[in-house]
């Protein structure tokens, strides 16, 4: 996950300081606001974003009754503290520790009408390689998949595996959604959903990027 930067923002500085930083961001939705459409229709969804976009995505979706699946590792604890301060319901687990228990908790939440946020390449990568847990939760929880991405300018990217994005104070943040979709039944449905969601995340990333295509700086 994050290295020194995450610990400074979400750990040593604490959730209050991280929230103070985030309040200065100027957030804009690019394209169709798919989340609002689903929320208005009371359709539970699995919100998926790449791990590098997690900080601005978490901030933008704060206070919306979403449950967040976060790793039980130490860095996950920092993110859990931040997510809890934003009003997220926490589901702790990962693909390597308590993963099955966390997946069952996510499915249970979805069946109760609670949307769930999952980073499909977390908690330790490889970067932007989709793991099937998110689509499995959507399939079994009878929910739709909602891909989302965020970019920032100016921005700073950590030298960690995910190149985690940290928008500085007063940064412009662009949020974009891919098209929501249902996961078909069976193993083939999961395979197709992984391919489609990867494409939708790529499209959301394309929409969120600035037209000149400039990359945010990596430390």
Secondary structure, 3 states (H helix, E strand, C coil): CCCHHHHHHHHHCHHHHHHHHHHCCEEEEECCCHHHHHHHCCCCEEEECCHHHHHHHHHHCCCCCCEEEECCCHHHHHHHHHHHHCCCEEEECCCCCCHHHHHHHHHHHHHCCCCEEECCCCCCCCCCCCCCHHHHHHHHHCCEEEEEEEEEECCEECCCCCCCEECCCCCEEEEEECCCEECCCHHHHHHHHHHHHHHHHHHHHHHHCCCCCCCCEEC
